[in-house]
Amino acid sequence: MPQTETPSRHGLVILYTGNGKGKTTAALGLVMRAWGHGLRCCVIQFIKSERGRWGETLAAERMGIAWHALGEGFTWQSEDLARDRAKAEEGWALAQAEILSGNHDLIVLDEFTYPLRYGWLDVRTVVDWLRTHRPPEMHLLVTGRDAIDELMELSDLITEMRAIKHPYDTGLAAQRGIEF
Amino acid sequence: MPQTETPSRHGLVILYTGNGKGKTTAALGLVMRAWGHGLRCCVIQFIKSERGRWGETLAAERMGIAWHALGEGFTWQSEDLARDRAKAEEGWALAQAEILSGNHDLIVLDEFTYPLRYGWLDVRTVVDWLRTHRPPEMHLLVTGRDAIDELMELSDLITEMRAIKHPYDTGLAAQRGIEF
């Protein structure tokens, strides 16, 4: 509740996972809420590409929120695993730099479970680094399906988004402003 | 995907439910995404009060998003059921007016499952009205725990937010910019 605001900030590690819609969407909402309080936010998207001009990237531009979309380079094809791995390492290096920069109060690593799950990055190395290097007052939010155990251990708050009903089931096309 | 944008918009009814954190947060994210595309958004909060100066209301002010917080009047005490019911009816009348106004492309009814679940409003009447009066191109998003069947039938997209781990479990206080 607003009345119980703590004088010193304790950075939370938050994880939105599960197979349902709403993980990235909830991350955006957290960014909007934090931005409303004047917190400095940074979003790093590991899978989604910038090409599409998503509603969220248009909004982030208008709001002055730092935004990196790295997804363009991922092939999702096993034959180019070396390239995907290099791309994931590049993204992780960027994430590390932003975490250490002192420029952000909240950092979102969107779809970050994938490079961990697919083995493009070593889970233990990543989680150990986060445990030792994340500034204690910084909030960190990770989204993506199939979160691994090490990441769940690190997290203070975990919500699973579970799909109950999906418009694709009834043949509806994706709607601009809602799904992208 | 952005590439498959449909020429004519089909308004979706979306429901975020479940006992986990992230329902209202995901609603905010949807608002941010829609706002990024220039969609006109309106949020009606049935339970949360305006007094607290939540991050989301501060953000909505800066973004020029229509916002109504009705929660102040709810007593949550069985002895004043008549007052809660009157307050819920007042909120529902406002929601109906906003839905019919033609001013919004996306309307969020935040925590709207509660007045339905507690019987302050008649579910069948509300759902029938939405089915017959909502403009077909308007998106409607409802959040709240314990969604009732009639509302789930009406919805095109339902995600259940399930709590896996919560910072209260480890004794952490609510953090400004994250939880409010």
Interface residues (C-beta under 8 A of the other chain):
Chain A: M1 P2 Q3 T4 E5 T6 R9 H10 G11 L12 I14 L15 Y16 T17 G18 G20 K21 G22 T24 T25 A26 A27 L28 G29 L30 V31 M32 R33 A34 W35 G36 H37 L39 R51 G52 R53 W54 G55 E56 T57 L58 A59 A60 R62 M63 D105 L106 H139 M152 S155 D156 L157 I158 T159 E160 M161 R162 A163 I164 K165 H166 P167 T170 L172 A173 A174 Q175 R176 G177 I178 F180
Chain B: M1 P2 Q3 T4 E5 T6 R9 H10 G11 L12 I14 L15 Y16 T17 G18 G20 K21 G22 T24 T25 A26 A27 L28 G29 L30 V31 M32 R33 A34 W35 G36 H37 L39 R51 G52 R53 W54 G55 E56 T57 L58 A59 A60 R62 M63 D105 L106 H139 M152 S155 D156 L157 I158 T159 E160 M161 R162 A163 I164 K165 H166 P167 T170 L172 A173 A174 Q175 R176 G177 I178 F180
